[in-house]
Amino acid sequence: MSQGGQGGGGSHSLAFRVMRLCRPSFNVEPPLRLDPADLFAGEDLFDDPAANPPSFSSSSDSDPNYRNRFLLRHFSDAMGLSGLLVLPQSFGAIYLGETFCSYISINNSSNFEVRDVIIKAEIQTERLRILLLDTSKSPVETIRAGGRYDFIVEHDVKELGPHTLVCTALYNDGDGERKYLPQFFKFIVANPLSVRTKVRVIKETTFLEACIENHTKSNLFMDQVDFEPAQYYSASILKGDGHHSEKDSPTRETFKPPILIRSGGGIYNYLYQLKTSSDGLPQTKVEGSNVLGKLQITWRTNLGEPGRLQTQQILGTTATKKEIELQVVEVPSIINLQNPFMLKLNLTNQTDRELGPFEVSLSQNVSYGERAVMINGLQSMVLSEVQALGSTNFHLNLIATKPGIQRITGITVFDTREMKSYEPLPDLEIFVDMD
């Protein structure tokens, strides 16, 4: 148990003792034990079946000098584990996401009993004061001479930085004097892990990579790393192909082994695929929002100490809102050289207002001689207004002037009312037959 700093003047009959309640640790004996055969024989001694390794008799029980205390009695002795568990000797390392649990004992070290003891325990951080225990409504009647009063407090650690466990007692001394005892126990909360994210957008799909790094001195076994997508998104985790014996194993579906992230900087990467959910909601609800969601992370340490963290909202690239979308609906299966053909297109108004009229033409950025596919007839086509969130199909009359694989480039839409051009249709490859 540890004794914190004490405030208030004068001597006190009472004193607080605090011990952190957490999983014990293994008792490791620092000196590594050895086998004498390793000192007097080579590494290849046991490769020769005819060789007899030297034998060393030892009887440590009858050796008053303990000169054989480092010799191996069992192969497990090389690990340095004695089989004992050690209770925490101090607060130790406390990490964000853990539950701080403490056993507190208030002792009466005087020769007389104290009465009407009001005990309070609270956690103080840079921003908050959290009350853990308050016996104001039901004070402890008496604590006899040499006696004690014990209690346990718990606190979910949700803030980094310095913390102070403040224990106070208000009591009547043996002389009937009312005294106030404050004691302070300070500790630092560190970050157990860091999460780095990368976002990539490919067409209609968003990929999120999350790299989790372990900053603690013990291994972390990740029970759960779930991505909770924002509204209008659905998410699924992508995993590599496992061994064929694991794919159809019913046991693996029932029990999912935790993922180990080793101490002192071990990392593990998770990959999630995000898609816009189609629940009958208009696409414009998602446009302009760059909030993807957040990660829920739970883990356990070597001896099962639990921890839980939730990241802040993960942001992606801001989705730019397109007012109109031009798409190819149908391309003729056979396109002959110098013969007109019809390309079916669709124009969609993605705003909540009427747009148009429009002019559809080929961009002038490509010179006339280099263009392999041109408009047949008038060089611009007029389209009427398109209602809000509506669409219209139309045909563009084209003609190919060169054979082989050619590109249709620069199909552009111009709004004659607002006098602005929209992003051209992506290049479209076609095959032009000589016949």
N, C-alpha and C positions, 0 to 999 in steps of 0.2 A: 504494500500500500504506500501511497505517497502523501506527503503532508504539504499543503499549499501555503502560499503567503498569507499571513494573518494581519488583519487590520484592527483598528480600535486600540485604545490605550488600556493599560492595566493588565493584571493576570486574569486568566479565565480557568474555570473548572472544566469546561468542555473543550474538545478539539475534534476536528473532522479528519477522517482518514478515507482516502479514495483509492479504489482499485478498479481498473478497467476490466470489464467482463468481455472476453473474446475467446476465440478458439486458442488452445495451448499450442506451443511450438515443440518441435522435436528437440531433444537434448543431444547435441552433437559434441563429441569429445574431440577437441582440436588436434591432439597428436594422432597421426595416422599410424596404425599398427602395421607390422611387417612380418614376413615369413623369413626366417634365417636362411632357408634354401635359396632365396633370391639373391643373397649376398655372396654365397660361396659357389653357386652353380650358374652356368650360362643360360641364355634364353632358350637354346635348343636342347636342353637336357632332356625334357620330356618327349622330344621327337623320336628319341631312340628307345624302343621298347626294352632293350637289354640293359639300359642304364638304370641304376638304383639311386634315387636322390638321397642325399645325406639326411640322417634322422637326428633330431635334436630333442633330447628328453628335457622336459620342463615340469616343474612342480611349483607353480607360483604360490600355492597355498602354504608350502613349507619354506618359502624364500623370504626371509625377513627384510631383505634389501630391495625387494620388488624389482630385481634386475630383469625379470622376464615380463614385466607388465605391458610391454609394447608388442609382444608376440601374438600372432593370430591363434585363437582357439577355435574359431569358426570362420568360414569364408565371409559371412556377413559382417564380421568385425572390421573388415577393410572399409566399410562405409562410414565408420565412426559413429553409428547410431547405437545408443545404449539401451533402447527400448523404453526410455522414460520420456514423459511429456513435461514441459516446463510452463507454469502459469506466467502470465505477463508480469514483468518486474517494473514496468513503467507504462505510461500511456502509449508509447511506441508510435508507429506511423499510422495516422488516421487519414482516410481518403474520402474524397467526395463520393457520395452515393452509398456509403456504408451506414450502418446504424450504430451510433455511439451508445454503448451500454456501460453503465458504471455502478459498482457496488460501493455505497457510501455508509460509513459507520461513524457515529458521533459518540465519543467516549467521555466518560466522567472520570477524570484522574484525581479528583479531590477525595477527601475523607468524609464528605457529607453529600447527601442527595440534593439534586436540583429539581425544581418544580416548574410546571406550566411552561414547557419548552415549545416554542413556535419555530418550526424549521421550514426554511425555503431553499430551493435549489433552482437555479436558472442558468441558461446558456446565453452569453452575450457575444455578439459579433459586431462588426463595424456598422451594421445597419439595423440589426434586430435584437430584441430581448425576448427569449422564449422561456416561459415558466414551466418547470418540470415537476415541481412538488411544492405544495403549500399546505401546512397543517394549521393555518390560522383559525379555521372553524372547529378543529378538533385537536387542540394542543396535546402533546405528550405530557401526561400527568406528572410522572416522576422518572428520573434516571438515578438509580441508587449509586452509592459510592463504589467505584471500580466497575460499574456496569456500562452498558452501551445501548444505543438504539440504531438499528440497521435498516436500510431501504435501498431500493434499486431504481435508477432513472434511465430512460432511453430517449434518444433524439436522432431523427433521420438527418444526416448531414447533407445540406443542400447549398452550402456556401463555402467558397474557398477563403483561405487566409487565416488570420489569428482568431482563435476562439477562447473564451474564458468561462470555465465552470465556476459559478459563484454560489457558495454555500453559506447560509447565515442562520444564526440561532439567537432567539430572544428568550431569556430564561430568568428565573428567580434563584439567586445564589443561596448558599446556606445561611447567610446573614439576612436574607430577605431582600437583598439589593437586586434591582432589575438590571441585567447586563445584556449587551448586544455583541455577538461574535460574528464577524465576517471572515471568510477564508476564500482564497482565489486559486484556481488551478488552471494554468494556461497551456494550450496546445495549438498546433498548427495543422490545418487541413490542406492537404495537397491534392493535386489532380492525378488520379490513377492511370488515366489513359488519354490519348489525344485522337481526334477523328479528323482526317483530311479527306475532302471530297473533290471529285472531278465530275463535270457534267458535259455530256456530248449529245447533240441533237442530230439525228439522221432521219430525214424526211418527217414522218409522223410519229417517230419513236424517240423517246429520251432515255439515255443510259446514264445511270448514276453509279460511280465507283466510290466506295467508302473504304479508306485505309485506317485501321485501328492499330495503335501502337501502345504497348504496355510500358508504363513508366514506374511500376512498383518493383520491389525486390523479391516478389514471389510470382509464381506462375498464375495466370488467370485462365479459367476454364469458362468459355463463353457459352452460357446456356441458351441465350436468345439474342439475336441481333435482327430486329424486325424494322422494316421501313413502313411508317404510317403515311400514306400519300395524302396530299391535300384534296379538297373537294374537286370533283370532276376528273380525278386521276385514278388509275388502277395500277398496282405495282406487283411484280413477281421477281423472285430472286433467280439469278442464273448461276448454275453450277456446272463444273466440268463433269465429263462422263466418268463415273466410278467404275470399280471392278465389276465384272459381269455377275459375280456371286452376290453383290450387294444390291443390284438393281431391283430384283424381284423378291427380296428378302422381307417376309412379314415382320420379322423381329426388328429390322431397321426402321420400319414405319412406326412401330410401337415405341421403341427406345431410340432416340436420336442422340448419339454420343456428343458431348460438348467439344468445342473446338479449342485447342490449346494455343494460347499466345504466351510465349516464354517471357520470363522476367528480364528486366534490364534492356528494353528496347525491341522485344519481339513484335512482329507485325503480322497482320492478316488482312486480306483484301476481300471485300464483298462487292458483287455487281448486281444491280437491280435494273429491270426494264420497266419503264413507265409509259403508259398509253392513256390517251384521253378516253374517259369512260363515255360510252354512248347510251345515256339513260333518257334520251329524248330531250336533252338540254341543248339549247342553241350553242353553236361553236363560239359565238361572240362572248359568252360568259367566261371562257377560258382565256381568250385573247387579252393580252396586256398584263396578265398576272405572271410573276416569276417565282411564286412560292410553290415548291415541289412537295414538301412534307418534312418529317422529322424521324430520327432513329430512336428506337427503344432498345436499350442494351442492358442485359442482366448477366451476371457472372458469379463465379465462386472461386475462392482461393484454394490452396493445397488441402486445407483441412475443412473446407466447406463453408467458410465465412462468405455470406452473400453480399452482393452489391448491385446497385441499379442506377442507371443514368438515362437521361433523356436530353437529346441535343436540341439546340435551337432550330428554328425553321431553316431548312436548306433551300437556298435560292438558286434558280437556274438562269439561263439567259432570258431576258425579257422577250416575251412573244410579241412580235410586231403584228399589229392588226391590219389585215389586208381588206381593202374595201371591195375589190372584185377579184374573182379567180377565174382564169381562162384555162380550160382543159380540153384535151383531145378525146373525142368520143369514139370515132371510127375512122380507120384508114383503109382505103381500097386494097384488096389482096393483090391485085395486078395493076401496075402502073406502067404504061408504055411511053416510050420516048415521043415527044412532040404531040401527045394526045392529052386533052384536058381530063382532069379527074377532080372529084369532089372530096374535100376534107371536112368531116363533120366535127364541129366544135360546140362547146357549152360555155356560156358566160353566166356566172353566179354573182349576184349582189349580196354581200355579206354584212351590209349595214342595215340600220333600222329606218332608212329613208330611201326615197326613190332616186335612182341615178340614171344618167343618160340625157339625150341620145348619144350614141357612140359611133365612131368611125374605126373600122378594122382595116389595117394596111400592113405592108411590109416595111420594116425599118430601112431608112436610107443610109445606115452606117456601112452597109455592104455595097460595093460598086455594082453597076448593072452587069458588067462583063463577067464578074466572079460569081454571080448568083446562078445556081443550077436549077432552082425552082422559083417560078414567078407567078404572080396573079394573072390569070387569063381574063382579059377585058379591062374594065375600070379598075384603077389601082387602089381604090378604097371602097369599102362596103359599109353602108349606113345601117345601124341597128336602132330600133326604137327604145324608149325608156324601159328600164327593168325595175319592177316593184321591189320594196324592201324585203330582204331575205328571199327573193325570188330568183329565177334563172330562166334562160332562154337558149334553145338550140338553133344553130344556123350552119349553113354550108358555105365553104370558101372554095371558089373555082380556081384551081391551080393548073400549071403546066410545067413539065420537066424538060429542060433543054440539054441535059447531059445524061449519058447512060451510067449504070452501075450504082454503087451505094452513094447516095447524096443526102444532104441535110436541108431540111426546111428551117430557115432561120429568120428571126426578127418579126414574127407576127405580133403586132402591137395594137393595143386598144387605146383610143383617144376619146376623152369625154368632151364633147363640144360645148356643153353648158358651163362646166367648171374650167374648161380650157387647160386640161392637164392629161399627161400620158401616164399609163400604168406600166408595170413591169412586163416585159415581153414574155411570150410563151417560150419555155425551154426548147432547145433545138430538138428536132425530131428527125430520125434517120429513116429513109425509105430506100427501096431497091427499084431502079428504073430499068425496064426491059427494052431491048432494041426493037422488038416486034411491036 
